């Protein structure tokens, strides 16, 4: 861990689009790629890059299937990804609480 890093903050999850994606997946079993793209308001290529990085870390699983002749991708969080997301959020909550006590 680098100097100044806070235990529990996951630099892989921390970027806003990834944090939002993991939050969406915490609420559902699977998310279709196009829905994720639209909710996050990012391009296909930007979402694909985020998905690649999160799946390489073992945080996501991607499932592909053909529906009505078109290739579709569904995204789901793994147990490891869910655990990392929960730790990240808990750490953010602790930081916010500490910041509130500074005033």
Secondary structure by P-SEA (a helix, b strand, c coil): cccccccccccccccaaaaaaaaaaaacccccaaaaaaaacccaaaaaaaaaaaaaaccbbbbbbbcccbbbbbbbbcaaaaaaaaaaaaaaaaaaaaaaacc
